[in-house]
Amino acid sequence: MADAENRQPNSTSAKPHDTQRPSVAEAVTELVQMSVDYVRQETGDVVHDKVVVPTQKAGRVVAFALVAAFSLMLGIAFLSAAVLVLLGPLIGWAATLFLVGGLLVLGAAGFTYLRMRSMQ
């Protein structure tokens, strides 16, 4: 008789409704947590697709534009120096400086005018 009291119940004799179910509060808490996790994940995906990726693309465009602008300025400086060396002895250094400086200023003013006109 002592053996019968100390024996573990067989799995075949356990009733199906004896399994523990979470309480309503635990189920609601789990549902809310799953909903919050889902919203966070979807929000992160949307922010990545709508904000991060376009910002990275814009950063690349700005970086390449800066490199292109620097290269253009360096080329203009070298061309200006070449014109100075070429025309200096021919027409005089003062006239050459005025000519090259005037052309650079006129070119910058024309470019600025065209750019402002196209923006309006």
TIRO-2110 file (N, C-alpha, C; in Angstrom, 1 decimal):
// TIRO-2110
0.8, -1.2, 0.0, N, 1, A
0.0, 0.0, 0.0, CA, 1, A
0.9, 1.3, 0.0, C, 1, A
2.0, 1.2, 0.7, N, 2, A
2.9, 2.3, 0.7, CA, 2, A
3.5, 2.5, -0.7, C, 2, A
3.6, 1.4, -1.4, N, 3, A
4.1, 1.5, -2.8, CA, 3, A
3.1, 2.2, -3.7, C, 3, A
1.9, 2.0, -3.5, N, 4, A
0.9, 2.6, -4.3, CA, 4, A
0.8, 4.1, -4.1, C, 4, A
1.0, 4.5, -2.9, N, 5, A
0.9, 6.0, -2.6, CA, 5, A
2.2, 6.7, -3.1, C, 5, A
3.3, 6.1, -3.1, N, 6, A
4.6, 6.7, -3.6, CA, 6, A
4.8, 6.7, -5.1, C, 6, A
3.9, 5.9, -5.8, N, 7, A
4.1, 5.8, -7.2, CA, 7, A
3.7, 7.1, -7.9, C, 7, A
4.4, 7.4, -9.0, N, 8, A
4.1, 8.5, -9.8, CA, 8, A
2.9, 8.1, -10.7, C, 8, A
2.1, 9.0, -11.0, N, 9, A
1.0, 8.6, -11.9, CA, 9, A
1.5, 8.4, -13.4, C, 9, A
0.9, 7.5, -14.1, N, 10, A
1.3, 7.2, -15.4, CA, 10, A
0.9, 8.3, -16.3, C, 10, A
1.6, 8.5, -17.4, N, 11, A
1.2, 9.6, -18.4, CA, 11, A
-0.1, 9.2, -19.0, C, 11, A
-0.4, 7.9, -19.1, N, 12, A
-1.6, 7.5, -19.7, CA, 12, A
-2.8, 7.7, -18.8, C, 12, A
-2.6, 7.8, -17.5, N, 13, A
-3.7, 8.0, -16.6, CA, 13, A
-4.0, 9.5, -16.3, C, 13, A
-3.1, 10.4, -16.8, N, 14, A
-3.3, 11.9, -16.6, CA, 14, A
-4.4, 12.4, -17.5, C, 14, A
-5.2, 13.3, -17.0, N, 15, A
-6.3, 13.8, -17.8, CA, 15, A
-5.8, 14.9, -18.7, C, 15, A
-6.4, 15.1, -19.9, N, 16, A
-6.0, 16.1, -20.8, CA, 16, A
-6.2, 17.5, -20.2, C, 16, A
-7.2, 17.8, -19.4, N, 17, A
-7.4, 19.1, -18.9, CA, 17, A
-6.6, 19.5, -17.7, C, 17, A
-5.7, 18.6, -17.3, N, 18, A
-4.8, 18.9, -16.2, CA, 18, A
-3.6, 19.8, -16.6, C, 18, A
-3.4, 20.0, -17.9, N, 19, A
-2.2, 20.8, -18.3, CA, 19, A
-2.5, 22.2, -17.8, C, 19, A
-1.4, 22.9, -17.5, N, 20, A
-1.5, 24.3, -17.0, CA, 20, A
-1.7, 25.2, -18.1, C, 20, A
-2.7, 26.1, -18.0, N, 21, A
-2.9, 27.1, -19.0, CA, 21, A
-2.6, 28.4, -18.4, C, 21, A
-2.1, 29.4, -19.2, N, 22, A
-1.7, 30.7, -18.7, CA, 22, A
-3.0, 31.4, -18.3, C, 22, A
-2.9, 32.2, -17.3, N, 23, A
-4.1, 33.0, -16.9, CA, 23, A
-4.4, 34.0, -18.0, C, 23, A
-5.6, 34.6, -17.8, N, 24, A
-6.0, 35.7, -18.8, CA, 24, A
-5.0, 36.8, -18.8, C, 24, A
-4.6, 37.2, -17.6, N, 25, A
-3.6, 38.4, -17.5, CA, 25, A
-2.3, 38.0, -18.2, C, 25, A
-1.8, 36.8, -18.0, N, 26, A
-0.6, 36.4, -18.7, CA, 26, A
-0.7, 36.4, -20.2, C, 26, A
-1.9, 35.9, -20.7, N, 27, A
-2.1, 35.8, -22.1, CA, 27, A
-2.2, 37.2, -22.7, C, 27, A
-2.9, 38.2, -22.0, N, 28, A
-3.0, 39.5, -22.4, CA, 28, A
-1.6, 40.2, -22.5, C, 28, A
-0.8, 39.9, -21.4, N, 29, A
0.5, 40.5, -21.3, CA, 29, A
1.4, 40.0, -22.5, C, 29, A
1.3, 38.7, -22.8, N, 30, A
2.0, 38.1, -23.9, CA, 30, A
1.6, 38.7, -25.2, C, 30, A
0.3, 38.9, -25.4, N, 31, A
-0.2, 39.5, -26.6, CA, 31, A
0.3, 40.9, -26.8, C, 31, A
0.2, 41.7, -25.7, N, 32, A
0.7, 43.1, -25.8, CA, 32, A
2.2, 43.1, -26.1, C, 32, A
3.0, 42.2, -25.5, N, 33, A
4.4, 42.2, -25.8, CA, 33, A
4.7, 41.8, -27.2, C, 33, A
4.0, 40.8, -27.7, N, 34, A
4.1, 40.4, -29.1, CA, 34, A
3.8, 41.5, -30.1, C, 34, A
2.7, 42.3, -29.7, N, 35, A
2.3, 43.4, -30.6, CA, 35, A
3.4, 44.5, -30.6, C, 35, A
3.9, 44.8, -29.4, N, 36, A
5.0, 45.8, -29.3, CA, 36, A
6.2, 45.4, -30.1, C, 36, A
6.6, 44.1, -29.9, N, 37, A
7.8, 43.7, -30.7, CA, 37, A
7.5, 43.8, -32.2, C, 37, A
6.3, 43.4, -32.6, N, 38, A
6.0, 43.5, -34.1, CA, 38, A
6.1, 44.9, -34.6, C, 38, A
5.5, 45.8, -33.8, N, 39, A
5.5, 47.3, -34.2, CA, 39, A
6.9, 47.8, -34.3, C, 39, A
7.7, 47.4, -33.3, N, 40, A
9.1, 47.9, -33.3, CA, 40, A
9.9, 47.4, -34.5, C, 40, A
9.7, 46.1, -34.8, N, 41, A
10.4, 45.5, -35.9, CA, 41, A
9.9, 46.2, -37.2, C, 41, A
8.6, 46.4, -37.4, N, 42, A
8.1, 47.0, -38.6, CA, 42, A
8.6, 48.4, -38.7, C, 42, A
8.5, 49.1, -37.6, N, 43, A
9.0, 50.5, -37.6, CA, 43, A
10.4, 50.6, -38.0, C, 43, A
11.2, 49.7, -37.4, N, 44, A
12.7, 49.7, -37.8, CA, 44, A
12.9, 49.5, -39.2, C, 44, A
12.1, 48.6, -39.8, N, 45, A
12.3, 48.3, -41.3, CA, 45, A
11.8, 49.5, -42.1, C, 45, A
10.7, 50.1, -41.7, N, 46, A
10.2, 51.3, -42.5, CA, 46, A
11.2, 52.4, -42.4, C, 46, A
11.7, 52.7, -41.2, N, 47, A
12.7, 53.8, -41.0, CA, 47, A
14.0, 53.5, -41.8, C, 47, A
14.4, 52.2, -41.8, N, 48, A
15.6, 51.9, -42.6, CA, 48, A
15.4, 52.1, -44.1, C, 48, A
14.2, 51.7, -44.6, N, 49, A
13.9, 51.8, -46.0, CA, 49, A
13.6, 53.2, -46.4, C, 49, A
12.9, 54.0, -45.6, N, 50, A
12.5, 55.3, -46.0, CA, 50, A
13.4, 56.4, -45.6, C, 50, A
14.3, 56.2, -44.6, N, 51, A
15.2, 57.3, -44.1, CA, 51, A
16.7, 56.9, -44.3, C, 51, A
17.1, 55.8, -43.8, N, 52, A
18.5, 55.5, -43.8, CA, 52, A
19.1, 55.3, -45.2, C, 52, A
18.4, 54.5, -46.0, N, 53, A
18.9, 54.2, -47.4, CA, 53, A
18.9, 55.5, -48.2, C, 53, A
17.9, 56.3, -48.3, N, 54, A
18.0, 57.6, -49.0, CA, 54, A
19.1, 58.5, -48.5, C, 54, A
19.3, 58.5, -47.2, N, 55, A
20.3, 59.4, -46.6, CA, 55, A
21.7, 58.9, -47.0, C, 55, A
21.9, 57.6, -47.1, N, 56, A
23.2, 57.1, -47.5, CA, 56, A
23.4, 57.4, -49.0, C, 56, A
22.4, 57.3, -49.8, N, 57, A
22.5, 57.7, -51.2, CA, 57, A
22.8, 59.1, -51.4, C, 57, A
22.2, 60.0, -50.6, N, 58, A
22.4, 61.4, -50.7, CA, 58, A
23.8, 61.7, -50.2, C, 58, A
24.3, 61.0, -49.2, N, 59, A
25.7, 61.2, -48.8, CA, 59, A
26.7, 60.9, -49.9, C, 59, A
26.4, 59.8, -50.6, N, 60, A
27.3, 59.4, -51.7, CA, 60, A
27.3, 60.5, -52.8, C, 60, A
26.2, 61.0, -53.1, N, 61, A
26.1, 62.0, -54.1, CA, 61, A
26.8, 63.2, -53.7, C, 61, A
26.7, 63.7, -52.5, N, 62, A
27.4, 64.9, -52.0, CA, 62, A
28.9, 64.6, -52.0, C, 62, A
29.3, 63.4, -51.6, N, 63, A
30.8, 63.1, -51.6, CA, 63, A
31.3, 63.2, -53.0, C, 63, A
30.6, 62.6, -54.0, N, 64, A
31.1, 62.6, -55.3, CA, 64, A
31.1, 64.0, -55.9, C, 64, A
30.1, 64.8, -55.5, N, 65, A
30.0, 66.2, -56.0, CA, 65, A
31.2, 67.0, -55.5, C, 65, A
31.5, 66.8, -54.2, N, 66, A
32.7, 67.5, -53.6, CA, 66, A
34.0, 67.1, -54.3, C, 66, A
34.1, 65.9, -54.6, N, 67, A
35.3, 65.4, -55.3, CA, 67, A
35.4, 66.0, -56.7, C, 67, A
34.3, 66.0, -57.4, N, 68, A
34.2, 66.6, -58.7, CA, 68, A
34.5, 68.1, -58.7, C, 68, A
33.9, 68.8, -57.7, N, 69, A
34.2, 70.3, -57.6, CA, 69, A
35.6, 70.6, -57.3, C, 69, A
36.2, 69.8, -56.4, N, 70, A
37.7, 70.0, -56.1, CA, 70, A
38.5, 69.7, -57.3, C, 70, A
38.2, 68.7, -58.1, N, 71, A
39.0, 68.4, -59.3, CA, 71, A
38.8, 69.5, -60.3, C, 71, A
37.6, 70.1, -60.4, N, 72, A
37.4, 71.2, -61.4, CA, 72, A
38.2, 72.4, -60.9, C, 72, A
38.2, 72.7, -59.7, N, 73, A
38.9, 73.9, -59.2, CA, 73, A
40.4, 73.7, -59.4, C, 73, A
40.9, 72.5, -59.2, N, 74, A
42.3, 72.2, -59.4, CA, 74, A
42.7, 72.4, -60.9, C, 74, A
41.8, 71.9, -61.7, N, 75, A
42.0, 72.0, -63.2, CA, 75, A
42.0, 73.4, -63.6, C, 75, A
41.1, 74.2, -63.1, N, 76, A
41.0, 75.6, -63.5, CA, 76, A
42.3, 76.4, -63.0, C, 76, A
42.8, 76.0, -61.8, N, 77, A
44.0, 76.6, -61.3, CA, 77, A
45.2, 76.3, -62.1, C, 77, A
45.3, 75.1, -62.6, N, 78, A
46.4, 74.7, -63.4, CA, 78, A
46.3, 75.4, -64.8, C, 78, A
45.1, 75.4, -65.4, N, 79, A
44.9, 76.1, -66.6, CA, 79, A
45.3, 77.6, -66.5, C, 79, A
44.8, 78.2, -65.4, N, 80, A
45.1, 79.6, -65.2, CA, 80, A
46.6, 79.9, -65.1, C, 80, A
47.3, 79.0, -64.4, N, 81, A
48.8, 79.1, -64.3, CA, 81, A
49.4, 79.0, -65.6, C, 81, A
48.9, 78.0, -66.4, N, 82, A
49.5, 77.8, -67.8, CA, 82, A
49.3, 79.1, -68.6, C, 82, A
48.1, 79.6, -68.6, N, 83, A
47.8, 80.9, -69.4, CA, 83, A
48.7, 82.0, -68.9, C, 83, A
48.9, 82.1, -67.6, N, 84, A
49.8, 83.2, -67.1, CA, 84, A
51.2, 83.0, -67.6, C, 84, A
51.7, 81.8, -67.6, N, 85, A
53.1, 81.5, -68.0, CA, 85, A
53.2, 81.8, -69.5, C, 85, A
52.1, 81.4, -70.3, N, 86, A
52.2, 81.6, -71.7, CA, 86, A
52.0, 83.0, -72.2, C, 86, A
51.1, 83.7, -71.6, N, 87, A
50.8, 85.1, -72.0, CA, 87, A
51.6, 86.2, -71.3, C, 87, A
52.2, 85.9, -70.2, N, 88, A
52.9, 86.8, -69.4, CA, 88, A
54.0, 87.5, -70.2, C, 88, A
54.9, 86.8, -70.8, N, 89, A
56.0, 87.5, -71.5, CA, 89, A
55.5, 88.1, -72.8, C, 89, A
54.3, 87.7, -73.3, N, 90, A
53.9, 88.2, -74.6, CA, 90, A
53.2, 89.6, -74.4, C, 90, A
52.2, 89.7, -73.5, N, 91, A
51.5, 90.9, -73.4, CA, 91, A
51.7, 91.7, -72.1, C, 91, A
52.6, 91.1, -71.2, N, 92, A
53.0, 91.8, -70.0, CA, 92, A
52.2, 91.1, -68.8, C, 92, A
52.9, 91.1, -67.7, N, 93, A
52.3, 90.3, -66.5, CA, 93, A
51.1, 91.0, -66.0, C, 93, A
51.1, 92.3, -65.9, N, 94, A
49.9, 93.0, -65.4, CA, 94, A
48.6, 92.7, -66.2, C, 94, A
48.8, 92.8, -67.5, N, 95, A
47.7, 92.6, -68.4, CA, 95, A
47.2, 91.1, -68.4, C, 95, A
48.2, 90.3, -68.2, N, 96, A
47.8, 88.8, -68.2, CA, 96, A
47.0, 88.5, -66.9, C, 96, A
47.5, 89.1, -65.8, N, 97, A
46.7, 88.9, -64.5, CA, 97, A
45.3, 89.4, -64.6, C, 97, A
45.2, 90.6, -65.2, N, 98, A
43.8, 91.2, -65.3, CA, 98, A
43.0, 90.3, -66.3, C, 98, A
43.6, 89.9, -67.4, N, 99, A
42.8, 89.0, -68.3, CA, 99, A
42.4, 87.7, -67.7, C, 99, A
43.3, 87.0, -67.1, N, 100, A
42.9, 85.7, -66.5, CA, 100, A
42.0, 85.9, -65.3, C, 100, A
42.2, 86.8, -64.5, N, 101, A
41.3, 87.1, -63.3, CA, 101, A
39.9, 87.5, -63.8, C, 101, A
39.9, 88.4, -64.8, N, 102, A
38.6, 88.8, -65.4, CA, 102, A
37.8, 87.7, -66.0, C, 102, A
38.5, 86.8, -66.7, N, 103, A
37.8, 85.6, -67.3, CA, 103, A
37.3, 84.7, -66.2, C, 103, A
38.0, 84.5, -65.2, N, 104, A
37.5, 83.6, -64.1, CA, 104, A
36.3, 84.3, -63.4, C, 104, A
36.4, 85.6, -63.1, N, 105, A
35.2, 86.2, -62.5, CA, 105, A
34.0, 86.2, -63.4, C, 105, A
34.2, 86.5, -64.7, N, 106, A
33.1, 86.5, -65.6, CA, 106, A
32.5, 85.0, -65.7, C, 106, A
33.3, 84.1, -65.8, N, 107, A
32.8, 82.7, -65.8, CA, 107, A
32.0, 82.3, -64.6, C, 107, A
32.5, 82.7, -63.4, N, 108, A
31.8, 82.4, -62.2, CA, 108, A
30.5, 83.1, -62.1, C, 108, A
30.5, 84.4, -62.5, N, 109, A
29.2, 85.2, -62.5, CA, 109, A
28.2, 84.6, -63.5, C, 109, A
28.7, 84.2, -64.7, N, 110, A
27.8, 83.6, -65.7, CA, 110, A
27.2, 82.3, -65.2, C, 110, A
28.0, 81.5, -64.6, N, 111, A
27.5, 80.2, -64.0, CA, 111, A
26.5, 80.4, -62.9, C, 111, A
26.8, 81.4, -62.1, N, 112, A
25.9, 81.7, -61.0, CA, 112, A
24.6, 82.3, -61.5, C, 112, A
24.6, 83.1, -62.5, N, 113, A
23.4, 83.6, -63.1, CA, 113, A
22.5, 82.5, -63.7, C, 113, A
23.2, 81.6, -64.5, N, 114, A
22.4, 80.5, -65.1, CA, 114, A
21.9, 79.6, -64.1, C, 114, A
22.6, 79.4, -63.0, N, 115, A
22.1, 78.5, -61.9, CA, 115, A
20.9, 79.1, -61.2, C, 115, A
21.0, 80.4, -60.9, N, 116, A
19.9, 81.0, -60.2, CA, 116, A
18.7, 81.1, -61.1, C, 116, A
18.9, 81.3, -62.4, N, 117, A
17.8, 81.3, -63.3, CA, 117, A
17.1, 80.0, -63.5, C, 117, A
17.8, 78.9, -63.4, N, 118, A
17.2, 77.6, -63.6, CA, 118, A
16.5, 77.1, -62.3, C, 118, A
16.9, 77.7, -61.2, N, 119, A
16.2, 77.4, -59.9, CA, 119, A
14.9, 78.0, -59.7, C, 119, A
14.6, 79.1, -60.5, N, 120, A
13.3, 79.8, -60.3, CA, 120, A
12.2, 79.2, -61.1, C, 120, A
END
